[in-house]
């Protein structure tokens, strides 16, 4: 595991991602290259903190690394962290995050894609550099690294976040849906927004390439059945 890109010192936040490499992960290297190019195109290349996780097999195992990677970026940069999955593409400027502390201020920004707040999408997340955010990240990381019960990282995050929200120890903002679009959802593709359309598009490489299986089925993140913040 190695850090392959680091941000400059003057960005208000860093953009973190990781990818697998080698024979098993080469297509994720391609996905990362596309994300990197989209960030450069829109002026965010100097924000990027990227990690090559090496040759890992299995969708589930890889998703459980996510909170540890975010903590690594935060400890390195001492700034808020915008997480983007490596198979994401930035379609437009990410202006929503430029003045997070002044305009929003919550500890975590994440897309919650259902009316009952049960479907958490961890492909795009903004983690503020606050003690409550670090506490939630640490709890998520500690549970995920040893977990054998849950199918993916989103389920564990949902449970941990809901507990802290109900205790009044963390604040969460639901990000605009334009920041967590999915490439083959017609409603996302046709989206009309004040910004002109989708801003972050997720291409869900594991699902597309049928890589990483549980019980003979392509791995999908199962949303936690929790109450919303």
C-alpha positions in Angstrom: 0.0 0.0 0.0 1.5 3.4 -1.0 0.4 7.0 -1.4 0.8 7.9 -5.1 -0.5 11.5 -5.0 -0.6 14.2 -2.3 -2.4 17.6 -2.3 -0.8 21.0 -2.1 -0.8 22.8 1.2 -3.3 25.6 0.3 -6.4 23.6 -0.7 -9.4 24.1 1.7 -9.9 20.3 1.7 -8.4 17.2 0.1 -10.0 14.7 -2.2 -9.2 11.1 -1.2 -9.6 7.9 -3.1 -7.9 4.5 -3.4 -7.6 1.8 -6.0 -6.3 -1.7 -6.3 -3.6 -2.6 -8.8 -1.7 -5.6 -10.2 -3.3 -8.5 -12.1 -6.4 -8.5 -10.0 -6.9 -4.8 -9.8 -5.7 -3.4 -13.1 -9.2 -2.3 -14.2 -9.4 -0.1 -11.0 -6.2 1.6 -12.1 -8.0 2.5 -15.2 -11.0 3.8 -13.2 -8.7 5.9 -11.1 -7.0 7.3 -14.1 -10.4 8.5 -15.4 -11.2 10.1 -12.0 -7.8 11.8 -11.9 -8.3 13.2 -15.4 -11.8 14.5 -14.5 -10.4 16.2 -11.4 -7.6 17.8 -13.4 -10.1 19.0 -16.0 -12.1 20.9 -13.4 -9.2 22.3 -11.5 -9.0 19.9 -8.6 -5.8 18.0 -9.4 -4.0 19.8 -6.5 -6.6 18.5 -4.0 -5.9 14.8 -4.7 -4.7 12.3 -2.1 -4.6 8.9 -3.8 -3.6 5.5 -2.4 -2.6 2.4 -4.4 -3.8 -0.4 -2.1 -2.0 -3.1 -4.1 -3.3 -6.4 -5.2 -6.5 -7.1 -3.2 -9.3 -9.4 -4.2 -13.0 -9.0 -3.4 -15.4 -6.1 -3.4 -16.3 -6.5 0.3 -12.7 -6.5 1.5 -11.9 -3.4 -0.4 -15.0 -1.4 0.8 -14.0 -2.1 4.4 -10.7 -0.2 3.8 -12.5 3.0 3.1 -12.7 4.6 6.6 -9.0 3.8 7.2 -8.1 5.5 4.0 -10.0 8.6 4.9 -8.4 8.7 8.3 -5.0 8.4 6.6 -5.7 11.4 4.4 -7.1 13.5 7.3 -4.1 12.7 9.5 -1.8 13.7 6.6 -3.5 16.9 5.6 -5.1 18.1 8.8 -8.0 19.3 6.7 -11.5 18.2 5.7 -11.6 15.2 3.3 -13.9 14.7 0.3 -14.1 11.0 -0.4 -14.8 9.9 -4.0 -14.8 6.2 -5.0 -12.2 5.6 -7.6 -14.8 4.8 -10.3 -16.4 8.3 -9.9 -16.1 11.1 -12.5 -16.3 14.7 -11.7 -18.6 16.3 -14.3 -18.7 19.9 -13.1 -17.2 22.2 -10.4 -17.5 21.0 -6.8 -18.5 24.5 -5.5 -20.8 23.1 -2.8 -17.7 22.1 -0.8 -15.6 25.2 -1.2 -16.9 27.0 1.9 -18.2 24.1 4.0 -17.5 25.5 7.4 -19.2 28.9 6.7 -22.1 27.7 4.6 -22.9 24.2 6.1 -20.6 23.2 9.0 -21.8 19.7 9.7 -19.4 17.0 10.6 -20.4 14.7 7.7 -22.0 15.3 4.3 -23.3 12.2 2.6 -26.0 11.3 0.0 -29.0 9.7 1.6 -31.1 8.5 -1.4 -34.4 7.5 0.2 -37.3 9.4 1.8 -37.0 7.4 5.0 -33.2 8.1 5.3 -32.3 4.4 5.0 -30.2 4.3 1.9 -26.7 5.8 2.6 -24.4 6.2 -0.4 -20.7 6.3 0.6 -19.3 6.9 -2.8 -19.3 10.7 -2.2 -18.8 11.9 1.4 -17.5 15.1 2.9 -15.8 14.7 6.2 -15.2 17.9 8.1 -12.0 18.2 10.2 -13.8 18.1 13.6 -13.6 15.9 16.7 -17.0 14.4 16.1 -16.2 13.5 12.5 -12.9 11.9 13.6 -14.8 9.9 16.3 -17.3 8.6 13.8 -14.6 7.7 11.3 -12.6 5.9 14.0 -15.6 3.9 15.1 -16.5 3.0 11.5 -12.9 2.0 10.9 -12.6 -0.2 14.0 -15.9 -2.0 13.2 -15.2 -2.4 9.5 -11.7 -3.9 9.8 -12.8 -6.8 11.9 -16.4 -7.2 10.6 -17.7 -10.5 9.3 -21.4 -9.9 9.5 -22.3 -6.9 7.2 -22.1 -7.0 3.5 -20.5 -3.6 2.9 -19.1 -0.4 4.5 -22.3 1.6 4.1 -24.3 -0.6 6.5 -21.7 -0.2 9.3 -21.4 3.5 8.7 -25.2 3.9 8.9 -25.4 2.1 12.3 -22.5 4.0 13.8 -23.6 7.4 12.5 -27.2 6.9 13.7 -26.1 6.1 17.2 -24.0 9.2 17.4 -26.7 11.4 15.9 -29.2 10.2 18.4 -26.7 10.9 21.2 -26.2 14.5 19.9 -22.6 13.9 19.2 -22.4 14.3 15.4 -24.2 16.3 12.8 -24.9 15.1 9.2 -26.0 16.9 6.1 -27.7 15.2 3.2 -25.8 16.1 0.1 -27.6 17.2 -3.1 -28.3 14.1 -5.3 -26.3 15.7 -8.1 -23.2 14.7 -6.1 -24.0 11.0 -6.0 -25.4 10.1 -9.4 -25.2 6.6 -10.8 -24.3 6.0 -14.4 -27.2 3.7 -15.4 -30.0 5.3 -13.4 -32.2 7.1 -15.9 -33.4 9.7 -13.4 -29.8 10.6 -12.6 -28.8 10.9 -16.3 -31.8 13.2 -17.0 -31.3 15.2 -13.9 -31.8 19.0 -14.2 -30.1 21.0 -11.5 -29.2 24.6 -10.8 -25.7 23.5 -11.7 -26.7 22.1 -15.1 -26.9 18.4 -14.4 -25.0 15.7 -12.5 -21.8 16.8 -10.8 -20.4 13.5 -9.6 -21.2 10.4 -11.5 -20.4 6.9 -10.1 -19.7 4.1 -12.5 -19.8 1.2 -10.0 -16.9 -0.7 -11.5 -17.4 -3.9 -9.4 -21.0 -4.2 -10.5 -20.2 -3.6 -14.1 -17.3 -6.0 -14.2 -18.9 -8.7 -11.9 -15.8 -8.6 -9.7 -16.2 -9.7 -6.1 -19.1 -12.1 -5.3 -21.1 -13.2 -2.3 -23.2 -16.3 -2.6 -22.9 -16.3 -6.4 -24.4 -12.8 -6.8 -22.6 -9.6 -7.7 -21.9 -7.6 -4.6 -24.1 -4.7 -3.9 -24.1 -2.4 -0.9 -27.3 -3.1 1.1 -28.6 0.1 2.7 -29.0 0.0 6.5 -32.5 0.1 7.9 -31.9 3.0 10.2 -33.7 6.2 11.1 -32.4 9.3 9.5 -30.5 12.1 11.1 
